[in-house]
Amino acid sequence: MTFDEFAQRVAMGEEFQFHYKNESYWISRNKEGFYLTKVQDSYSQTFKTSEDLFKEGRIENKTIHELWEELEV
């Protein structure tokens, strides 16, 4: 899957778990917004839209797009 396909599927409401450097992360959604959560410590970042999540969400100060090639989705 390409990053663009991934971003489209998240925008449509699909939820994903992925791994980065042996850490698990979860992208989820409810009526309040979109969430990027680090599973191990439940640290969660909240966004109004999926576009905000991909623009402002950070893992080690990088966006998901910047880390895409290193993620296991």
Predicted model as a PDB file, atoms N, CA, C, CB and O in Angstrom, pLDDT in the B-factor column:
MODEL        1                                                                  
ATOM      1  N   MET A   1       0.852  -1.176   0.000  1.00 95.00           N  
ATOM      2  CA  MET A   1       0.000   0.000   0.000  1.00 95.00           C  
ATOM      3  C   MET A   1       0.894   1.234   0.000  1.00 95.00           C  
ATOM      4  CB  MET A   1      -0.967   0.001   1.225  1.00 95.00           C  
ATOM      5  O   MET A   1       1.916   1.277   0.685  1.00 95.00           O  
ATOM      6  N   THR A   2       0.499   2.220  -0.767  1.00 97.00           N  
ATOM      7  CA  THR A   2       1.239   3.482  -0.794  1.00 97.00           C  
ATOM      8  C   THR A   2       0.761   4.372   0.356  1.00 97.00           C  
ATOM      9  CB  THR A   2       1.059   4.205  -2.166  1.00 97.00           C  
ATOM     10  O   THR A   2      -0.273   4.115   0.973  1.00 97.00           O  
ATOM     11  N   PHE A   3       1.529   5.412   0.623  1.00 98.00           N  
ATOM     12  CA  PHE A   3       1.113   6.357   1.656  1.00 98.00           C  
ATOM     13  C   PHE A   3      -0.220   7.000   1.296  1.00 98.00           C  
ATOM     14  CB  PHE A   3       2.184   7.435   1.860  1.00 98.00           C  
ATOM     15  O   PHE A   3      -1.081   7.162   2.161  1.00 98.00           O  
ATOM     16  N   ASP A   4      -0.402   7.373   0.020  1.00 98.00           N  
ATOM     17  CA  ASP A   4      -1.653   8.017  -0.399  1.00 98.00           C  
ATOM     18  C   ASP A   4      -2.853   7.099  -0.181  1.00 98.00           C  
ATOM     19  CB  ASP A   4      -1.573   8.426  -1.876  1.00 98.00           C  
ATOM     20  O   ASP A   4      -3.908   7.552   0.265  1.00 98.00           O  
ATOM     21  N   GLU A   5      -2.701   5.817  -0.490  1.00 98.00           N  
ATOM     22  CA  GLU A   5      -3.792   4.852  -0.243  1.00 98.00           C  
ATOM     23  C   GLU A   5      -4.099   4.758   1.253  1.00 98.00           C  
ATOM     24  CB  GLU A   5      -3.419   3.449  -0.798  1.00 98.00           C  
ATOM     25  O   GLU A   5      -5.259   4.739   1.665  1.00 98.00           O  
ATOM     26  N   PHE A   6      -3.044   4.700   2.045  1.00 98.00           N  
ATOM     27  CA  PHE A   6      -3.184   4.645   3.500  1.00 98.00           C  
ATOM     28  C   PHE A   6      -3.939   5.873   4.014  1.00 98.00           C  
ATOM     29  CB  PHE A   6      -1.797   4.549   4.173  1.00 98.00           C  
ATOM     30  O   PHE A   6      -4.880   5.746   4.797  1.00 98.00           O  
ATOM     31  N   ALA A   7      -3.524   7.056   3.570  1.00 98.00           N  
ATOM     32  CA  ALA A   7      -4.156   8.304   4.006  1.00 98.00           C  
ATOM     33  C   ALA A   7      -5.632   8.345   3.602  1.00 98.00           C  
ATOM     34  CB  ALA A   7      -3.412   9.513   3.413  1.00 98.00           C  
ATOM     35  O   ALA A   7      -6.474   8.807   4.371  1.00 98.00           O  
ATOM     36  N   GLN A   8      -5.943   7.866   2.405  1.00 98.00           N  
ATOM     37  CA  GLN A   8      -7.341   7.825   1.952  1.00 98.00           C  
ATOM     38  C   GLN A   8      -8.168   6.883   2.818  1.00 98.00           C  
ATOM     39  CB  GLN A   8      -7.419   7.386   0.480  1.00 98.00           C  
ATOM     40  O   GLN A   8      -9.294   7.210   3.195  1.00 98.00           O  
ATOM     41  N   ARG A   9      -7.620   5.727   3.129  1.00 98.00           N  
ATOM     42  CA  ARG A   9      -8.356   4.750   3.937  1.00 98.00           C  
ATOM     43  C   ARG A   9      -8.587   5.268   5.351  1.00 98.00           C  
ATOM     44  CB  ARG A   9      -7.601   3.417   3.984  1.00 98.00           C  
ATOM     45  O   ARG A   9      -9.651   5.041   5.926  1.00 98.00           O  
ATOM     46  N   VAL A  10      -7.601   5.962   5.918  1.00 98.00           N  
ATOM     47  CA  VAL A  10      -7.780   6.578   7.240  1.00 98.00           C  
ATOM     48  C   VAL A  10      -8.881   7.639   7.157  1.00 98.00           C  
ATOM     49  CB  VAL A  10      -6.440   7.210   7.751  1.00 98.00           C  
ATOM     50  O   VAL A  10      -9.737   7.707   8.039  1.00 98.00           O  
ATOM     51  N   ALA A  11      -8.866   8.457   6.120  1.00 97.00           N  
ATOM     52  CA  ALA A  11      -9.877   9.509   5.941  1.00 97.00           C  
ATOM     53  C   ALA A  11     -11.281   8.925   5.859  1.00 97.00           C  
ATOM     54  CB  ALA A  11      -9.582  10.323   4.678  1.00 97.00           C  
ATOM     55  O   ALA A  11     -12.241   9.559   6.298  1.00 97.00           O  
ATOM     56  N   MET A  12     -11.412   7.718   5.299  1.00 96.00           N  
ATOM     57  CA  MET A  12     -12.719   7.065   5.196  1.00 96.00           C  
ATOM     58  C   MET A  12     -13.137   6.388   6.499  1.00 96.00           C  
ATOM     59  CB  MET A  12     -12.699   6.042   4.076  1.00 96.00           C  
ATOM     60  O   MET A  12     -14.236   5.840   6.593  1.00 96.00           O  
ATOM     61  N   GLY A  13     -12.255   6.425   7.509  1.00 95.00           N  
ATOM     62  CA  GLY A  13     -12.620   5.893   8.815  1.00 95.00           C  
ATOM     63  C   GLY A  13     -11.995   4.568   9.184  1.00 95.00           C  
ATOM     64  O   GLY A  13     -12.265   4.041  10.263  1.00 95.00           O  
ATOM     65  N   GLU A  14     -11.165   4.015   8.314  1.00 97.00           N  
ATOM     66  CA  GLU A  14     -10.490   2.763   8.669  1.00 97.00           C  
ATOM     67  C   GLU A  14      -9.486   3.026   9.779  1.00 97.00           C  
ATOM     68  CB  GLU A  14      -9.784   2.138   7.434  1.00 97.00           C  
ATOM     69  O   GLU A  14      -8.851   4.079   9.835  1.00 97.00           O  
ATOM     70  N   GLU A  15      -9.360   2.041  10.658  1.00 97.00           N  
ATOM     71  CA  GLU A  15      -8.397   2.133  11.750  1.00 97.00           C  
ATOM     72  C   GLU A  15      -7.235   1.210  11.441  1.00 97.00           C  
ATOM     73  CB  GLU A  15      -9.049   1.772  13.119  1.00 97.00           C  
ATOM     74  O   GLU A  15      -7.414   0.149  10.842  1.00 97.00           O  
ATOM     75  N   PHE A  16      -6.043   1.619  11.850  1.00 98.00           N  
ATOM     76  CA  PHE A  16      -4.841   0.840  11.568  1.00 98.00           C  
ATOM     77  C   PHE A  16      -3.954   0.747  12.790  1.00 98.00           C  
ATOM     78  CB  PHE A  16      -4.068   1.450  10.409  1.00 98.00           C  
ATOM     79  O   PHE A  16      -3.829   1.694  13.567  1.00 98.00           O  
ATOM     80  N   GLN A  17      -3.344  -0.412  12.943  1.00 98.00           N  
ATOM     81  CA  GLN A  17      -2.245  -0.564  13.885  1.00 98.00           C  
ATOM     82  C   GLN A  17      -0.991  -0.716  13.040  1.00 98.00           C  
ATOM     83  CB  GLN A  17      -2.457  -1.796  14.863  1.00 98.00           C  
ATOM     84  O   GLN A  17      -1.009  -1.400  12.016  1.00 98.00           O  
ATOM     85  N   PHE A  18       0.100  -0.082  13.465  1.00 98.00           N  
ATOM     86  CA  PHE A  18       1.363  -0.216  12.752  1.00 98.00           C  
ATOM     87  C   PHE A  18       2.498  -0.190  13.756  1.00 98.00           C  
ATOM     88  CB  PHE A  18       1.535   0.905  11.697  1.00 98.00           C  
ATOM     89  O   PHE A  18       2.314   0.163  14.920  1.00 98.00           O  
ATOM     90  N   HIS A  19       3.684  -0.575  13.280  1.00 98.00           N  
ATOM     91  CA  HIS A  19       4.855  -0.655  14.148  1.00 98.00           C  
ATOM     92  C   HIS A  19       5.973   0.223  13.611  1.00 98.00           C  
ATOM     93  CB  HIS A  19       5.335  -2.107  14.279  1.00 98.00           C  
ATOM     94  O   HIS A  19       6.180   0.349  12.404  1.00 98.00           O  
ATOM     95  N   TYR A  20       6.678   0.819  14.544  1.00 98.00           N  
ATOM     96  CA  TYR A  20       7.851   1.628  14.228  1.00 98.00           C  
ATOM     97  C   TYR A  20       8.858   1.417  15.339  1.00 98.00           C  
ATOM     98  CB  TYR A  20       7.487   3.147  14.068  1.00 98.00           C  
ATOM     99  O   TYR A  20       8.570   1.685  16.505  1.00 98.00           O  
ATOM    100  N   LYS A  21      10.047   0.935  14.979  1.00 96.00           N  
ATOM    101  CA  LYS A  21      11.113   0.670  15.966  1.00 96.00           C  
ATOM    102  C   LYS A  21      10.594  -0.168  17.132  1.00 96.00           C  
ATOM    103  CB  LYS A  21      11.697   1.996  16.497  1.00 96.00           C  
ATOM    104  O   LYS A  21      10.785   0.204  18.290  1.00 96.00           O  
ATOM    105  N   ASN A  22       9.958  -1.264  16.849  1.00 95.00           N  
ATOM    106  CA  ASN A  22       9.451  -2.207  17.853  1.00 95.00           C  
ATOM    107  C   ASN A  22       8.408  -1.608  18.800  1.00 95.00           C  
ATOM    108  CB  ASN A  22      10.597  -2.736  18.661  1.00 95.00           C  
ATOM    109  O   ASN A  22       8.171  -2.153  19.878  1.00 95.00           O  
ATOM    110  N   GLU A  23       7.798  -0.519  18.417  1.00 97.00           N  
ATOM    111  CA  GLU A  23       6.711   0.091  19.185  1.00 97.00           C  
ATOM    112  C   GLU A  23       5.437   0.006  18.347  1.00 97.00           C  
ATOM    113  CB  GLU A  23       7.041   1.584  19.568  1.00 97.00           C  
ATOM    114  O   GLU A  23       5.478   0.163  17.127  1.00 97.00           O  
ATOM    115  N   SER A  24       4.312  -0.242  19.007  1.00 98.00           N  
ATOM    116  CA  SER A  24       3.030  -0.304  18.309  1.00 98.00           C  
ATOM    117  C   SER A  24       2.298   1.027  18.418  1.00 98.00           C  
ATOM    118  CB  SER A  24       2.161  -1.438  18.873  1.00 98.00           C  
ATOM    119  O   SER A  24       2.315   1.681  19.461  1.00 98.00           O  
ATOM    120  N   TYR A  25       1.661   1.410  17.329  1.00 98.00           N  
ATOM    121  CA  TYR A  25       0.859   2.632  17.270  1.00 98.00           C  
ATOM    122  C   TYR A  25      -0.494   2.285  16.672  1.00 98.00           C  
ATOM    123  CB  TYR A  25       1.573   3.747  16.434  1.00 98.00           C  
ATOM    124  O   TYR A  25      -0.638   1.305  15.941  1.00 98.00           O  
ATOM    125  N   TRP A  26      -1.480   3.111  16.998  1.00 98.00           N  
ATOM    126  CA  TRP A  26      -2.837   2.869  16.546  1.00 98.00           C  
ATOM    127  C   TRP A  26      -3.422   4.175  16.031  1.00 98.00           C  
ATOM    128  CB  TRP A  26      -3.708   2.278  17.684  1.00 98.00           C  
ATOM    129  O   TRP A  26      -3.349   5.202  16.706  1.00 98.00           O  
ATOM    130  N   ILE A  27      -4.002   4.136  14.838  1.00 98.00           N  
ATOM    131  CA  ILE A  27      -4.766   5.269  14.328  1.00 98.00           C  
ATOM    132  C   ILE A  27      -6.227   4.879  14.418  1.00 98.00           C  
ATOM    133  CB  ILE A  27      -4.352   5.650  12.852  1.00 98.00           C  
ATOM    134  O   ILE A  27      -6.644   3.858  13.871  1.00 98.00           O  
ATOM    135  N   SER A  28      -6.996   5.694  15.108  1.00 98.00           N  
ATOM    136  CA  SER A  28      -8.415   5.401  15.287  1.00 98.00           C  
ATOM    137  C   SER A  28      -9.236   6.670  15.091  1.00 98.00           C  
ATOM    138  CB  SER A  28      -8.678   4.796  16.683  1.00 98.00           C  
ATOM    139  O   SER A  28      -8.707   7.771  14.938  1.00 98.00           O  
ATOM    140  N   ARG A  29     -10.556   6.467  15.104  1.00 97.00           N  
ATOM    141  CA  ARG A  29     -11.460   7.586  14.857  1.00 97.00           C  
ATOM    142  C   ARG A  29     -12.757   7.378  15.627  1.00 97.00           C  
ATOM    143  CB  ARG A  29     -11.745   7.743  13.345  1.00 97.00           C  
ATOM    144  O   ARG A  29     -13.238   6.255  15.781  1.00 97.00           O  
ATOM    145  N   ASN A  30     -13.308   8.481  16.104  1.00 96.00           N  
ATOM    146  CA  ASN A  30     -14.674   8.480  16.623  1.00 96.00           C  
ATOM    147  C   ASN A  30     -15.314   9.801  16.207  1.00 96.00           C  
ATOM    148  CB  ASN A  30     -14.704   8.290  18.196  1.00 96.00           C  
ATOM    149  O   ASN A  30     -14.725  10.554  15.431  1.00 96.00           O  
ATOM    150  N   LYS A  31     -16.505  10.089  16.709  1.00 93.00           N  
ATOM    151  CA  LYS A  31     -17.175  11.305  16.236  1.00 93.00           C  
ATOM    152  C   LYS A  31     -16.476  12.595  16.640  1.00 93.00           C  
ATOM    153  CB  LYS A  31     -18.575  11.334  16.747  1.00 93.00           C  
ATOM    154  O   LYS A  31     -16.739  13.644  16.053  1.00 93.00           O  
ATOM    155  N   GLU A  32     -15.589  12.538  17.634  1.00 94.00           N  
ATOM    156  CA  GLU A  32     -14.845  13.734  18.045  1.00 94.00           C  
ATOM    157  C   GLU A  32     -13.623  14.004  17.169  1.00 94.00           C  
ATOM    158  CB  GLU A  32     -14.410  13.595  19.486  1.00 94.00           C  
ATOM    159  O   GLU A  32     -13.166  15.144  17.081  1.00 94.00           O  
ATOM    160  N   GLY A  33     -13.092  12.973  16.526  1.00 97.00           N  
ATOM    161  CA  GLY A  33     -11.914  13.204  15.699  1.00 97.00           C  
ATOM    162  C   GLY A  33     -11.081  11.968  15.467  1.00 97.00           C  
ATOM    163  O   GLY A  33     -11.555  10.840  15.605  1.00 97.00           O  
ATOM    164  N   PHE A  34      -9.820  12.198  15.110  1.00 98.00           N  
ATOM    165  CA  PHE A  34      -8.864  11.147  14.790  1.00 98.00           C  
ATOM    166  C   PHE A  34      -7.791  11.117  15.868  1.00 98.00           C  
ATOM    167  CB  PHE A  34      -8.236  11.367  13.385  1.00 98.00           C  
ATOM    168  O   PHE A  34      -7.457  12.141  16.463  1.00 98.00           O  
ATOM    169  N   TYR A  35      -7.255   9.913  16.108  1.00 98.00           N  
ATOM    170  CA  TYR A  35      -6.286   9.718  17.192  1.00 98.00           C  
ATOM    171  C   TYR A  35      -5.082   8.939  16.695  1.00 98.00           C  
ATOM    172  CB  TYR A  35      -6.934   8.989  18.380  1.00 98.00           C  
ATOM    173  O   TYR A  35      -5.211   7.974  15.942  1.00 98.00           O  
ATOM    174  N   LEU A  36      -3.919   9.373  17.128  1.00 98.00           N  
ATOM    175  CA  LEU A  36      -2.678   8.651  16.926  1.00 98.00           C  
ATOM    176  C   LEU A  36      -2.190   8.279  18.317  1.00 98.00           C  
ATOM    177  CB  LEU A  36      -1.607   9.505  16.123  1.00 98.00           C  
ATOM    178  O   LEU A  36      -1.832   9.148  19.111  1.00 98.00           O  
ATOM    179  N   THR A  37      -2.179   6.976  18.608  1.00 98.00           N  
ATOM    180  CA  THR A  37      -1.889   6.510  19.956  1.00 98.00           C  
ATOM    181  C   THR A  37      -0.709   5.561  19.958  1.00 98.00           C  
ATOM    182  CB  THR A  37      -3.108   5.830  20.559  1.00 98.00           C  
ATOM    183  O   THR A  37      -0.627   4.647  19.137  1.00 98.00           O  
ATOM    184  N   LYS A  38       0.204   5.786  20.889  1.00 98.00           N  
ATOM    185  CA  LYS A  38       1.293   4.842  21.133  1.00 98.00           C  
ATOM    186  C   LYS A  38       0.750   3.812  22.108  1.00 98.00           C  
ATOM    187  CB  LYS A  38       2.596   5.559  21.696  1.00 98.00           C  
ATOM    188  O   LYS A  38       0.391   4.157  23.234  1.00 98.00           O  
ATOM    189  N   VAL A  39       0.685   2.569  21.698  1.00 97.00           N  
ATOM    190  CA  VAL A  39      -0.009   1.537  22.465  1.00 97.00           C  
ATOM    191  C   VAL A  39       0.634   1.312  23.831  1.00 97.00           C  
ATOM    192  CB  VAL A  39      -0.029   0.232  21.683  1.00 97.00           C  
ATOM    193  O   VAL A  39      -0.087   1.207  24.823  1.00 97.00           O  
ATOM    194  N   GLN A  40       1.963   1.233  23.922  1.00 96.00           N  
ATOM    195  CA  GLN A  40       2.639   0.860  25.157  1.00 96.00           C  
ATOM    196  C   GLN A  40       2.306   1.770  26.337  1.00 96.00           C  
ATOM    197  CB  GLN A  40       4.114   0.862  24.934  1.00 96.00           C  
ATOM    198  O   GLN A  40       2.123   1.284  27.453  1.00 96.00           O  
ATOM    199  N   ASP A  41       2.226   3.069  26.109  1.00 96.00           N  
ATOM    200  CA  ASP A  41       1.948   3.973  27.234  1.00 96.00           C  
ATOM    201  C   ASP A  41       0.634   4.732  27.064  1.00 96.00           C  
ATOM    202  CB  ASP A  41       3.087   4.965  27.394  1.00 96.00           C  
ATOM    203  O   ASP A  41       0.313   5.612  27.863  1.00 96.00           O  
ATOM    204  N   SER A  42      -0.122   4.391  26.028  1.00 95.00           N  
ATOM    205  CA  SER A  42      -1.427   4.998  25.729  1.00 95.00           C  
ATOM    206  C   SER A  42      -1.354   6.498  25.464  1.00 95.00           C  
ATOM    207  CB  SER A  42      -2.375   4.747  26.869  1.00 95.00           C  
ATOM    208  O   SER A  42      -2.370   7.187  25.548  1.00 95.00           O  
ATOM    209  N   TYR A  43      -0.157   7.017  25.143  1.00 97.00           N  
ATOM    210  CA  TYR A  43      -0.043   8.431  24.797  1.00 97.00           C  
ATOM    211  C   TYR A  43      -0.787   8.672  23.493  1.00 97.00           C  
ATOM    212  CB  TYR A  43       1.450   8.868  24.677  1.00 97.00           C  
ATOM    213  O   TYR A  43      -0.521   8.018  22.485  1.00 97.00           O  
ATOM    214  N   SER A  44      -1.717   9.611  23.521  1.00 98.00           N  
ATOM    215  CA  SER A  44      -2.590   9.843  22.377  1.00 98.00           C  
ATOM    216  C   SER A  44      -2.530  11.293  21.928  1.00 98.00           C  
ATOM    217  CB  SER A  44      -4.024   9.461  22.716  1.00 98.00           C  
ATOM    218  O   SER A  44      -2.527  12.218  22.740  1.00 98.00           O  
ATOM    219  N   GLN A  45      -2.482  11.468  20.603  1.00 98.00           N  
ATOM    220  CA  GLN A  45      -2.572  12.790  19.994  1.00 98.00           C  
ATOM    221  C   GLN A  45      -3.933  12.856  19.307  1.00 98.00           C  
ATOM    222  CB  GLN A  45      -1.381  13.057  18.974  1.00 98.00           C  
ATOM    223  O   GLN A  45      -4.345  11.900  18.650  1.00 98.00           O  
ATOM    224  N   THR A  46      -4.629  13.975  19.455  1.00 98.00           N  
ATOM    225  CA  THR A  46      -5.990  14.114  18.942  1.00 98.00           C  
ATOM    226  C   THR A  46      -6.044  15.169  17.848  1.00 98.00           C  
ATOM    227  CB  THR A  46      -6.961  14.475  20.075  1.00 98.00           C  
ATOM    228  O   THR A  46      -5.407  16.217  17.950  1.00 98.00           O  
ATOM    229  N   PHE A  47      -6.818  14.880  16.788  1.00 98.00           N  
ATOM    230  CA  PHE A  47      -6.928  15.778  15.640  1.00 98.00           C  
ATOM    231  C   PHE A  47      -8.368  15.837  15.164  1.00 98.00           C  
ATOM    232  CB  PHE A  47      -6.001  15.324  14.495  1.00 98.00           C  
ATOM    233  O   PHE A  47      -9.105  14.857  15.269  1.00 98.00           O  
ATOM    234  N   LYS A  48      -8.766  16.986  14.642  1.00 98.00           N  
ATOM    235  CA  LYS A  48     -10.132  17.141  14.123  1.00 98.00           C  
ATOM    236  C   LYS A  48     -10.340  16.377  12.825  1.00 98.00           C  
ATOM    237  CB  LYS A  48     -10.447  18.612  13.903  1.00 98.00           C  
ATOM    238  O   LYS A  48     -11.419  15.828  12.599  1.00 98.00           O  
ATOM    239  N   THR A  49      -9.318  16.332  11.963  1.00 98.00           N  
ATOM    240  CA  THR A  49      -9.445  15.679  10.665  1.00 98.00           C  
ATOM    241  C   THR A  49      -8.250  14.748  10.436  1.00 98.00           C  
ATOM    242  CB  THR A  49      -9.546  16.731   9.527  1.00 98.00           C  
ATOM    243  O   THR A  49      -7.231  14.841  11.120  1.00 98.00           O  
ATOM    244  N   SER A  50      -8.401  13.857   9.465  1.00 98.00           N  
ATOM    245  CA  SER A  50      -7.267  12.990   9.118  1.00 98.00           C  
ATOM    246  C   SER A  50      -6.135  13.824   8.518  1.00 98.00           C  
ATOM    247  CB  SER A  50      -7.706  11.879   8.124  1.00 98.00           C  
ATOM    248  O   SER A  50      -4.959  13.514   8.707  1.00 98.00           O  
ATOM    249  N   GLU A  51      -6.499  14.884   7.794  1.00 98.00           N  
ATOM    250  CA  GLU A  51      -5.456  15.754   7.227  1.00 98.00           C  
ATOM    251  C   GLU A  51      -4.616  16.373   8.335  1.00 98.00           C  
ATOM    252  CB  GLU A  51      -6.084  16.863   6.356  1.00 98.00           C  
ATOM    253  O   GLU A  51      -3.395  16.466   8.214  1.00 98.00           O  
ATOM    254  N   ASP A  52      -5.272  16.802   9.422  1.00 98.00           N  
ATOM    255  CA  ASP A  52      -4.537  17.351  10.569  1.00 98.00           C  
ATOM    256  C   ASP A  52      -3.626  16.291  11.180  1.00 98.00           C  
ATOM    257  CB  ASP A  52      -5.516  17.890  11.637  1.00 98.00           C  
ATOM    258  O   ASP A  52      -2.487  16.579  11.551  1.00 98.00           O  
ATOM    259  N   LEU A  53      -4.131  15.072  11.282  1.00 98.00           N  
ATOM    260  CA  LEU A  53      -3.332  13.984  11.845  1.00 98.00           C  
ATOM    261  C   LEU A  53      -2.049  13.806  11.043  1.00 98.00           C  
ATOM    262  CB  LEU A  53      -4.138  12.668  11.867  1.00 98.00           C  
ATOM    263  O   LEU A  53      -0.964  13.712  11.617  1.00 98.00           O  
ATOM    264  N   PHE A  54      -2.170  13.759   9.713  1.00 98.00           N  
ATOM    265  CA  PHE A  54      -0.985  13.534   8.884  1.00 98.00           C  
ATOM    266  C   PHE A  54      -0.082  14.757   8.804  1.00 98.00           C  
ATOM    267  CB  PHE A  54      -1.401  13.126   7.492  1.00 98.00           C  
ATOM    268  O   PHE A  54       1.113  14.621   8.544  1.00 98.00           O  
ATOM    269  N   LYS A  55      -0.626  15.941   9.021  1.00 98.00           N  
ATOM    270  CA  LYS A  55       0.181  17.161   8.974  1.00 98.00           C  
ATOM    271  C   LYS A  55       0.840  17.449  10.325  1.00 98.00           C  
ATOM    272  CB  LYS A  55      -0.684  18.351   8.550  1.00 98.00           C  
ATOM    273  O   LYS A  55       1.997  17.867  10.376  1.00 98.00           O  
ATOM    274  N   GLU A  56       0.101  17.225  11.422  1.00 98.00           N  
ATOM    275  CA  GLU A  56       0.575  17.639  12.744  1.00 98.00           C  
ATOM    276  C   GLU A  56       0.993  16.489  13.661  1.00 98.00           C  
ATOM    277  CB  GLU A  56      -0.490  18.428  13.418  1.00 98.00           C  
ATOM    278  O   GLU A  56       1.734  16.709  14.620  1.00 98.00           O  
ATOM    279  N   GLY A  57       0.535  15.276  13.385  1.00 98.00           N  
ATOM    280  CA  GLY A  57       0.894  14.134  14.225  1.00 98.00           C  
ATOM    281  C   GLY A  57       2.379  13.836  14.135  1.00 98.00           C  
ATOM    282  O   GLY A  57       2.972  13.914  13.060  1.00 98.00           O  
ATOM    283  N   ARG A  58       2.976  13.495  15.269  1.00 98.00           N  
ATOM    284  CA  ARG A  58       4.424  13.271  15.305  1.00 98.00           C  
ATOM    285  C   ARG A  58       4.769  11.989  16.056  1.00 98.00           C  
ATOM    286  CB  ARG A  58       5.130  14.464  15.957  1.00 98.00           C  
ATOM    287  O   ARG A  58       4.178  11.653  17.081  1.00 98.00           O  
ATOM    288  N   ILE A  59       5.754  11.292  15.495  1.00 98.00           N  
ATOM    289  CA  ILE A  59       6.428  10.183  16.156  1.00 98.00           C  
ATOM    290  C   ILE A  59       7.904  10.531  16.078  1.00 98.00           C  
ATOM    291  CB  ILE A  59       6.096   8.766  15.483  1.00 98.00           C  
ATOM    292  O   ILE A  59       8.467  10.644  14.989  1.00 98.00           O  
ATOM    293  N   GLU A  60       8.524  10.699  17.226  1.00 97.00           N  
ATOM    294  CA  GLU A  60       9.924  11.145  17.283  1.00 97.00           C  
ATOM    295  C   GLU A  60      10.144  12.397  16.431  1.00 97.00           C  
ATOM    296  CB  GLU A  60      10.864  10.019  16.810  1.00 97.00           C  
ATOM    297  O   GLU A  60      11.120  12.489  15.686  1.00 97.00           O  
ATOM    298  N   ASN A  61       9.239  13.345  16.547  1.00 98.00           N  
ATOM    299  CA  ASN A  61       9.305  14.634  15.841  1.00 98.00           C  
ATOM    300  C   ASN A  61       9.235  14.535  14.323  1.00 98.00           C  
ATOM    301  CB  ASN A  61      10.562  15.332  16.212  1.00 98.00           C  
ATOM    302  O   ASN A  61       9.653  15.459  13.625  1.00 98.00           O  
ATOM    303  N   LYS A  62       8.712  13.427  13.803  1.00 98.00           N  
ATOM    304  CA  LYS A  62       8.540  13.275  12.357  1.00 98.00           C  
ATOM    305  C   LYS A  62       7.094  12.902  12.071  1.00 98.00           C  
ATOM    306  CB  LYS A  62       9.514  12.201  11.781  1.00 98.00           C  
ATOM    307  O   LYS A  62       6.420  12.289  12.899  1.00 98.00           O  
ATOM    308  N   THR A  63       6.627  13.284  10.882  1.00 98.00           N  
ATOM    309  CA  THR A  63       5.276  12.922  10.476  1.00 98.00           C  
ATOM    310  C   THR A  63       5.243  11.462  10.019  1.00 98.00           C  
ATOM    311  CB  THR A  63       4.775  13.859   9.349  1.00 98.00           C  
ATOM    312  O   THR A  63       6.282  10.859   9.749  1.00 98.00           O  
ATOM    313  N   ILE A  64       4.039  10.912   9.939  1.00 98.00           N  
ATOM    314  CA  ILE A  64       3.889   9.548   9.440  1.00 98.00           C  
ATOM    315  C   ILE A  64       4.399   9.470   8.004  1.00 98.00           C  
ATOM    316  CB  ILE A  64       2.411   9.090   9.521  1.00 98.00           C  
ATOM    317  O   ILE A  64       5.011   8.475   7.616  1.00 98.00           O  
ATOM    318  N   HIS A  65       4.154  10.494   7.230  1.00 98.00           N  
ATOM    319  CA  HIS A  65       4.639  10.507   5.841  1.00 98.00           C  
ATOM    320  C   HIS A  65       6.166  10.437   5.792  1.00 98.00           C  
ATOM    321  CB  HIS A  65       4.146  11.773   5.109  1.00 98.00           C  
ATOM    322  O   HIS A  65       6.731   9.704   4.981  1.00 98.00           O  
ATOM    323  N   GLU A  66       6.825  11.194   6.652  1.00 98.00           N  
ATOM    324  CA  GLU A  66       8.292  11.172   6.687  1.00 98.00           C  
ATOM    325  C   GLU A  66       8.829   9.802   7.094  1.00 98.00           C  
ATOM    326  CB  GLU A  66       8.812  12.237   7.649  1.00 98.00           C  
ATOM    327  O   GLU A  66       9.913   9.406   6.664  1.00 98.00           O  
ATOM    328  N   LEU A  67       8.073   9.077   7.924  1.00 98.00           N  
ATOM    329  CA  LEU A  67       8.505   7.769   8.418  1.00 98.00           C  
ATOM    330  C   LEU A  67       7.957   6.601   7.598  1.00 98.00           C  
ATOM    331  CB  LEU A  67       8.086   7.609   9.853  1.00 98.00           C  
ATOM    332  O   LEU A  67       8.268   5.447   7.893  1.00 98.00           O  
ATOM    333  N   TRP A  68       7.152   6.877   6.583  1.00 98.00           N  
ATOM    334  CA  TRP A  68       6.398   5.839   5.875  1.00 98.00           C  
ATOM    335  C   TRP A  68       7.225   4.611   5.514  1.00 98.00           C  
ATOM    336  CB  TRP A  68       5.812   6.413   4.629  1.00 98.00           C  
ATOM    337  O   TRP A  68       6.781   3.488   5.751  1.00 98.00           O  
ATOM    338  N   GLU A  69       8.407   4.792   4.951  1.00 97.00           N  
ATOM    339  CA  GLU A  69       9.233   3.653   4.515  1.00 97.00           C  
ATOM    340  C   GLU A  69       9.730   2.804   5.671  1.00 97.00           C  
ATOM    341  CB  GLU A  69      10.416   4.147   3.719  1.00 97.00           C  
ATOM    342  O   GLU A  69      10.132   1.659   5.467  1.00 97.00           O  
ATOM    343  N   GLU A  70       9.710   3.349   6.889  1.00 97.00           N  
ATOM    344  CA  GLU A  70      10.195   2.623   8.063  1.00 97.00           C  
ATOM    345  C   GLU A  70       9.066   1.954   8.851  1.00 97.00           C  
ATOM    346  CB  GLU A  70      10.956   3.566   8.970  1.00 97.00           C  
ATOM    347  O   GLU A  70       9.332   1.188   9.777  1.00 97.00           O  
ATOM    348  N   LEU A  71       7.817   2.235   8.495  1.00 98.00           N  
ATOM    349  CA  LEU A  71       6.669   1.693   9.226  1.00 98.00           C  
ATOM    350  C   LEU A  71       6.293   0.314   8.718  1.00 98.00           C  
ATOM    351  CB  LEU A  71       5.472   2.631   9.112  1.00 98.00           C  
ATOM    352  O   LEU A  71       6.398   0.027   7.526  1.00 98.00           O  
ATOM    353  N   GLU A  72       5.853  -0.537   9.634  1.00 97.00           N  
ATOM    354  CA  GLU A  72       5.285  -1.827   9.279  1.00 97.00           C  
ATOM    355  C   GLU A  72       3.789  -1.723   9.497  1.00 97.00           C  
ATOM    356  CB  GLU A  72       5.912  -2.998  10.118  1.00 97.00           C  
ATOM    357  O   GLU A  72       3.311  -1.739  10.631  1.00 97.00           O  
ATOM    358  N   VAL A  73       3.047  -1.615   8.387  1.00 94.00           N  
ATOM    359  CA  VAL A  73       1.586  -1.441   8.468  1.00 94.00           C  
ATOM    360  C   VAL A  73       0.908  -2.780   8.245  1.00 94.00           C  
ATOM    361  CB  VAL A  73       1.083  -0.396   7.426  1.00 94.00           C  
ATOM    362  O   VAL A  73      -0.320  -2.862   8.271  1.00 94.00           O  
TER     363      VAL A  73                                                      
ENDMDL                                                                          
END                                                                             
